[in-house]
Amino acid sequence: MKLNLYKYLAYDDGAKALINNGTLKYSHFSEFNDPFDCTVSYDVEDSLEYYKSRKDLIKAVGDKLNYSPAERIQKKPQLLKNVEKSIINGDFHRGLLDPIGICCLSKVADSILMWSHYANHHKGVVVEFDTFQDKYTELHDVEKTLLGYPIVYQGQMPKISAKNGQDGFSAVQSTILTKSLSWKYENEVRVLSTHLGPGIHSFDHSLISRIIAGVKMPSCDYLDLVERVTKINADKGLSIQVVKAKMSKENYEVITT
């Protein structure tokens, strides 16, 4: 399925690197502005019952601590107590999310709020990517293809158990792809880098189809943007368009076409 996705940015070094080099930032979950982002409510009792039933997990923890089989059996109650503590204090959850880099995109280019919050008060840009969202695409290449997943917006925080890790995508959706209804206007899609993790990663440069300049972008920045894109198109055989957003004269609307 073809789908245009959008990245709202201030016109700074990060935006220029995106245009010049074909790179995007994948954030650690702790960098997000919403303190509820990537948080869940854990069923501690159910999680502990799950660990008790999984001798292989207890063995793995014991092996990591260099316990002998006898020590592992003897210290099992303490190991379970440590698991309980890590779930309650958040260490367990952080350990699951730490290796994952998250790139936040949107399905819309004309959100007045997002232009205000993420594109330097309409002085920045929105980059349009012409993507193909195919669930059968190789997941190890998501940084190149920008294969992403839509956010689910709901009023209640997901409640999960440690055993939900067996559920694959369901667990990912609960922990990373669920947000408060307050953020529904963002129409967010997330690309999850599970192999490379947080950092700056390259994408297929030809995915950029347009760059939309904000209605308040200074003339000097707009001229720089046009020159930069013209050079990139010539050097790399791309066909990126540059357009200027406009304010509707009749509605509270940003026109990006």
C-alpha positions as CSV (number, residue, x, y, z in Angstrom):
1,M,0.0,0.0,0.0
2,K,1.4,3.4,-1.0
3,L,1.3,6.0,1.7
4,N,2.7,9.5,2.0
5,L,4.3,10.1,5.4
6,Y,5.5,13.4,6.8
7,K,8.2,14.7,9.1
8,Y,7.8,18.0,10.8
9,L,11.1,19.8,11.4
10,A,12.7,23.1,12.3
11,Y,14.9,24.1,9.4
12,D,18.2,23.4,11.3
13,D,21.2,21.2,10.9
14,G,19.1,18.0,11.4
15,A,16.7,19.0,8.5
16,K,19.6,19.9,6.3
17,A,21.3,16.6,7.0
18,L,18.0,14.8,6.2
19,I,17.9,16.6,2.8
20,N,21.7,16.3,2.0
21,N,22.5,12.8,3.4
22,G,19.2,11.0,3.5
23,T,19.3,10.5,7.3
24,L,16.7,10.5,10.1
25,K,17.0,10.5,13.8
26,Y,15.6,7.5,15.8
27,S,15.0,8.6,19.3
28,H,15.2,6.7,22.6
29,F,11.8,6.6,24.3
30,S,13.0,8.8,27.2
31,E,13.5,11.7,24.8
32,F,9.8,12.1,24.0
33,N,7.9,15.2,25.3
34,D,5.0,13.1,26.6
35,P,5.9,11.5,30.0
36,F,3.2,8.9,29.3
37,D,4.7,7.8,26.0
38,C,5.7,4.2,26.0
39,T,4.4,3.6,29.5
40,V,2.1,0.8,30.5
41,S,0.5,-0.6,33.7
42,Y,2.0,-4.0,34.6
43,D,0.1,-6.9,36.2
44,V,2.9,-7.8,38.7
45,E,1.2,-10.9,40.0
46,D,0.5,-12.4,36.6
47,S,4.1,-11.5,35.5
48,L,5.6,-13.4,38.5
49,E,3.4,-16.4,37.9
50,Y,4.7,-16.4,34.3
51,Y,8.3,-16.3,35.5
52,K,7.6,-19.1,38.0
53,S,6.3,-21.3,35.1
54,R,9.4,-20.6,32.9
55,K,12.3,-22.6,34.2
56,D,14.3,-21.5,31.2
57,L,14.1,-17.9,32.2
58,I,15.1,-18.5,35.7
59,K,18.0,-20.6,34.4
60,A,19.1,-17.7,32.0
61,V,19.1,-15.3,34.9
62,G,21.1,-17.7,37.1
63,D,23.6,-18.3,34.3
64,K,24.1,-14.6,33.9
65,L,24.9,-14.4,37.6
66,N,27.2,-17.5,37.3
67,Y,25.1,-19.5,39.7
68,S,25.5,-23.3,39.8
69,P,22.3,-25.4,39.4
70,A,22.2,-25.8,43.2
71,E,22.6,-22.1,43.8
72,R,20.0,-21.3,41.2
73,I,17.4,-23.5,43.0
74,Q,18.4,-22.1,46.4
75,K,18.2,-18.5,45.2
76,K,15.1,-18.8,43.1
77,P,12.9,-17.0,45.6
78,Q,15.3,-14.1,45.6
79,L,15.6,-14.1,41.9
80,L,11.8,-13.8,41.6
81,K,11.8,-11.0,44.2
82,N,14.3,-9.2,42.1
83,V,12.1,-9.6,39.0
84,E,9.2,-8.2,41.0
85,K,11.2,-5.2,42.2
86,S,12.4,-4.5,38.6
87,I,8.8,-4.5,37.3
88,I,7.6,-2.2,40.1
89,N,10.5,0.3,39.8
90,G,10.4,0.3,36.0
91,D,13.8,-1.3,35.3
92,F,12.1,-4.3,33.6
93,H,10.2,-2.0,31.2
94,R,13.2,0.2,30.5
95,G,15.3,-2.9,29.7
96,L,12.8,-3.9,27.0
97,L,12.7,-0.5,25.4
98,D,16.3,0.7,25.7
99,P,17.5,-1.1,22.5
100,I,14.7,0.3,20.3
101,G,15.1,3.5,18.2
102,I,11.8,5.3,17.3
103,C,11.3,7.6,14.3
104,C,8.0,9.5,14.5
105,L,6.2,10.5,11.3
106,S,2.7,11.6,10.5
107,K,0.0,10.8,7.9
108,V,-0.9,14.5,7.5
109,A,1.1,17.6,6.4
110,D,-1.4,20.3,7.3
111,S,-1.8,20.1,11.1
112,I,-1.6,23.7,12.4
113,L,-0.6,22.3,15.8
114,M,2.2,20.2,14.5
115,W,3.5,23.0,12.4
116,S,3.5,25.1,15.6
117,H,5.1,22.4,17.9
118,Y,7.6,20.6,15.7
119,A,8.3,22.9,12.7
120,N,9.5,26.0,14.6
121,H,6.2,27.8,14.7
122,H,5.6,27.4,10.9
123,K,9.1,28.7,10.1
124,G,10.4,25.1,9.4
125,V,9.6,22.4,6.9
126,V,7.6,19.3,6.4
127,V,9.3,16.5,4.5
128,E,7.0,14.2,2.4
129,F,8.1,10.6,2.0
130,D,6.4,8.5,-0.7
131,T,6.5,5.1,1.1
132,F,5.2,1.6,0.4
133,Q,3.8,0.1,3.6
134,D,4.0,-3.6,2.9
135,K,3.7,-5.8,6.0
136,Y,5.8,-8.4,4.2
137,T,8.7,-6.2,3.7
138,E,11.9,-7.4,5.4
139,L,11.8,-5.9,8.9
140,H,15.6,-5.6,9.1
141,D,15.4,-2.9,6.4
142,V,12.8,-0.6,8.0
143,E,15.3,2.2,8.3
144,K,15.7,2.2,4.5
145,T,12.1,1.7,3.6
146,L,10.4,3.6,6.5
147,L,8.0,0.8,7.1
148,G,6.0,1.9,10.1
149,Y,3.1,1.2,12.3
150,P,0.2,3.6,13.1
151,I,-0.3,4.7,16.7
152,V,-3.5,3.5,18.5
153,Y,-5.1,6.3,20.5
154,Q,-7.2,5.4,23.6
155,G,-8.2,6.8,26.9
156,Q,-6.9,4.0,29.2
157,M,-3.2,3.0,29.6
158,P,-2.6,-0.6,28.4
159,K,-2.2,-3.2,31.2
160,I,0.1,-6.0,30.4
161,S,2.0,-8.9,31.9
162,A,5.6,-10.0,31.3
163,K,4.1,-13.0,29.5
164,N,2.8,-10.6,26.8
165,G,6.3,-10.7,25.4
166,Q,5.3,-14.0,23.8
167,D,2.6,-12.2,21.8
168,G,5.0,-10.5,19.4
169,F,3.4,-7.5,17.7
170,S,0.6,-7.3,20.3
171,A,3.2,-6.5,23.0
172,V,4.9,-4.0,20.8
173,Q,1.6,-2.3,20.1
174,S,0.8,-2.0,23.8
175,T,4.2,-0.7,24.8
176,I,5.3,1.6,21.9
177,L,2.3,2.1,19.6
178,T,-0.4,3.2,22.1
179,K,-0.9,6.8,23.2
180,S,-3.4,9.0,24.9
181,L,-6.4,10.3,22.9
182,S,-5.0,13.8,23.5
183,W,-2.4,13.1,20.7
184,K,-4.9,11.9,18.1
185,Y,-4.5,15.0,16.0
186,E,-0.9,13.9,15.2
187,N,-2.0,10.9,13.1
188,E,1.3,9.4,14.0
189,V,3.2,6.5,12.4
190,R,6.3,5.1,14.0
191,V,9.2,3.3,12.4
192,L,10.9,1.1,14.9
193,S,14.6,0.3,14.6
194,T,15.1,-2.9,16.6
195,H,18.4,-3.8,14.9
196,L,20.3,-0.5,14.9
197,G,18.6,1.1,17.9
198,P,18.5,4.9,18.7
199,G,20.7,7.1,16.5
200,I,21.0,8.6,13.1
201,H,20.2,6.1,10.3
202,S,20.1,6.3,6.5
203,F,16.9,5.9,4.4
204,D,16.4,5.5,0.7
205,H,16.9,9.1,-0.5
206,S,14.5,8.6,-3.4
207,L,11.6,8.3,-0.9
208,I,11.5,12.1,-0.5
209,S,8.9,13.5,-2.9
210,R,8.3,17.0,-1.6
211,I,9.6,19.5,1.0
212,I,7.0,21.9,2.2
213,A,8.2,25.3,3.5
214,G,6.3,26.8,6.4
215,V,4.2,29.9,5.9
216,K,6.5,31.9,8.2
217,M,9.8,30.6,6.8
218,P,12.3,33.5,6.4
219,S,13.2,34.3,2.8
220,C,16.8,33.5,3.4
221,D,16.0,30.0,4.6
222,Y,13.6,29.5,1.7
223,L,16.2,30.4,-0.8
224,D,18.7,28.1,0.9
225,L,16.2,25.3,0.8
226,V,15.5,25.8,-2.9
227,E,19.3,25.9,-3.7
228,R,20.0,22.9,-1.5
229,V,17.3,20.7,-3.1
230,T,18.2,21.8,-6.6
231,K,21.8,20.7,-6.0
232,I,20.7,17.4,-4.4
233,N,18.4,16.7,-7.3
234,A,21.2,17.3,-9.8
235,D,23.9,15.4,-7.9
236,K,21.8,12.3,-7.0
237,G,19.3,12.2,-9.8
238,L,16.3,12.9,-7.5
239,S,13.1,14.8,-8.3
240,I,12.3,16.4,-5.0
241,Q,9.8,19.3,-5.2
242,V,9.8,22.4,-3.0
243,V,6.5,24.1,-2.3
244,K,5.5,26.9,0.0
245,A,2.6,26.4,2.4
246,K,-0.1,29.0,2.4
247,M,-2.7,30.2,4.9
248,S,-6.3,29.8,3.8
249,K,-8.1,33.2,3.5
250,E,-11.4,31.6,4.6
251,N,-10.7,28.8,7.0
252,Y,-8.3,27.9,9.8
253,E,-6.3,25.8,7.4
254,V,-2.8,25.4,6.2
255,I,-2.7,24.6,2.4
256,T,0.2,22.4,1.5
257,T,-0.6,21.4,-2.1
